[in-house]
Amino acid sequence: MHNHQIPASPSHQVRLQHGCVTTTPPGLYTIRIKGRLGATALSAFPTMVAEVEGSDTVLNGSLTDPSALFGVLAQIEALGLELLEVRRVA
């Protein structure tokens, strides 16, 4: 049986500042995927830089907002890849 819990950063923050709604600014993300992705699979993530760490592929890149992050995660799912970790690093 697999543990399907995915470590993730705190949720997107929305706050009221001076009477206006502000959101969390763009962030740098690290996304770890099980296995070594080939060129075809990596082409699905043109805004991310890929590195191989051990037997995993790590995608690094700046994502402008939560919808951009969810788009990358949806693409991972659509390709049938196993997501191991999502982390906001800056």
C-alpha positions in Angstrom: 0.0 0.0 0.0 1.3 3.4 -1.0 1.3 6.5 1.2 -0.5 9.1 -1.0 0.2 12.1 1.2 2.0 14.8 -0.6 4.1 17.3 1.4 3.1 20.9 0.4 3.8 24.4 1.4 1.2 26.4 3.3 -1.8 27.4 1.3 -2.1 30.5 -0.8 -2.5 33.5 1.4 -5.1 36.3 0.7 -5.2 39.2 3.0 -6.7 42.7 3.3 -4.3 45.5 3.3 -5.3 49.2 3.3 -8.8 48.2 2.2 -7.6 46.2 -0.8 -7.3 42.5 -1.3 -3.7 41.4 -1.9 -2.4 37.9 -2.7 0.9 36.1 -2.2 3.4 37.3 -4.7 4.9 34.9 -7.3 7.1 32.3 -5.9 9.9 29.9 -6.7 8.8 26.3 -6.5 10.5 22.9 -6.3 8.4 20.0 -7.5 9.7 16.4 -7.1 8.4 13.7 -9.5 9.2 10.0 -9.2 11.4 8.7 -12.0 13.6 10.2 -14.6 11.5 12.1 -17.2 12.5 12.0 -20.8 12.5 14.9 -23.2 9.0 14.4 -24.3 7.6 14.5 -20.8 9.8 17.4 -19.9 8.4 19.4 -22.8 5.1 19.6 -20.9 6.8 21.9 -18.4 8.4 24.7 -20.6 8.6 27.2 -17.7 10.4 24.8 -15.3 14.1 23.8 -15.2 14.5 20.0 -14.7 17.3 18.3 -12.7 17.8 14.6 -12.0 18.4 13.8 -8.3 18.9 10.1 -7.7 16.0 8.3 -9.3 13.7 11.4 -9.2 13.2 14.4 -11.5 13.0 17.8 -9.8 11.4 20.7 -11.5 12.4 24.2 -10.4 10.8 27.5 -11.5 8.9 30.6 -10.8 5.2 30.3 -10.9 3.2 33.6 -11.1 0.1 32.6 -9.1 -1.8 29.6 -7.6 -3.4 28.8 -11.0 0.0 28.4 -12.6 1.0 26.0 -9.8 -2.3 24.1 -10.2 -1.7 23.9 -14.0 1.7 22.3 -13.5 0.2 19.8 -11.0 -2.7 19.0 -13.4 -0.2 18.3 -16.1 1.7 15.9 -13.8 -1.5 14.1 -13.1 -2.6 14.0 -16.8 0.8 12.4 -17.7 0.3 9.7 -15.1 3.4 10.8 -13.2 3.9 10.3 -9.4 4.1 13.5 -7.5 6.4 13.2 -4.5 6.8 16.7 -3.2 5.8 20.4 -3.8 7.7 23.0 -2.0 7.7 26.8 -2.2 11.4 27.9 -1.7 11.1 31.7 -2.1 
